Amino acid sequence: MRLKKAGEAAAVAGKPLTKHTLSQVESKLGSDFAVDFGTKYPSKVVGDAVAVATKMHAKYKAQFASCAPAEL
């Protein structure tokens, strides 16, 4: 939702959505998640933790490719 708002704001301003803006949105989301203690995000496992972790890994692994070893 935050990314959509950032994209819409850029479109209204007639500017492209930049990598810098995307990075800011991702950083804010990560920060909010790290410091929120049960008000927005669950503090206990909801559903199958392995299935959730597998899905998240598949979705976000490309963003962390530079941190991973060449082969696992």
C-alpha positions in Angstrom: 0.0 0.0 0.0 2.8 2.4 0.8 4.5 1.7 -2.5 1.2 2.3 -4.3 0.9 5.7 -2.6 4.5 6.6 -3.4 3.9 5.6 -7.1 0.7 7.6 -7.2 2.4 10.7 -5.7 5.2 10.4 -8.3 2.6 10.1 -11.1 0.7 13.1 -9.9 3.9 15.1 -9.8 4.8 13.9 -13.3 7.9 12.2 -12.1 9.1 8.5 -12.2 9.1 6.3 -9.1 12.8 6.2 -8.3 14.9 3.5 -6.8 15.6 5.9 -3.9 11.9 6.3 -3.2 11.4 2.5 -3.4 14.3 2.1 -1.0 12.8 4.6 1.4 9.4 2.8 1.4 11.1 -0.6 2.0 13.2 0.9 4.8 10.3 2.4 6.5 8.3 -0.8 6.3 11.3 -2.8 7.7 11.7 -0.3 10.5 8.0 -0.3 11.4 8.0 -4.1 11.5 11.1 -4.3 13.7 9.8 -1.9 16.3 6.1 -2.8 16.4 5.3 -5.1 19.2 2.0 -6.7 18.4 -0.1 -3.7 17.4 0.1 -4.0 13.6 2.0 -7.2 13.0 1.4 -10.5 14.8 3.8 -11.3 17.6 2.9 -15.0 17.5 3.0 -17.4 14.7 -0.1 -17.4 12.6 -0.6 -20.5 10.5 2.2 -22.8 9.3 5.5 -21.0 10.0 7.5 -23.1 7.6 5.1 -22.4 4.7 5.1 -18.7 5.5 9.0 -18.6 5.7 9.2 -20.6 2.4 6.8 -18.2 0.7 8.7 -15.1 2.0 12.0 -16.5 1.0 10.8 -17.2 -2.6 9.3 -13.7 -2.8 12.3 -11.7 -1.4 15.4 -13.8 -2.1 16.3 -11.7 -5.1 16.6 -8.6 -3.0 19.2 -10.3 -0.8 21.2 -12.1 -3.6 24.3 -10.0 -2.9 24.3 -11.2 0.7 24.0 -14.9 -0.1 26.8 -17.3 -1.0 27.2 -18.1 -4.7 25.9 -21.7 -4.1 24.0 -23.2 -1.3 
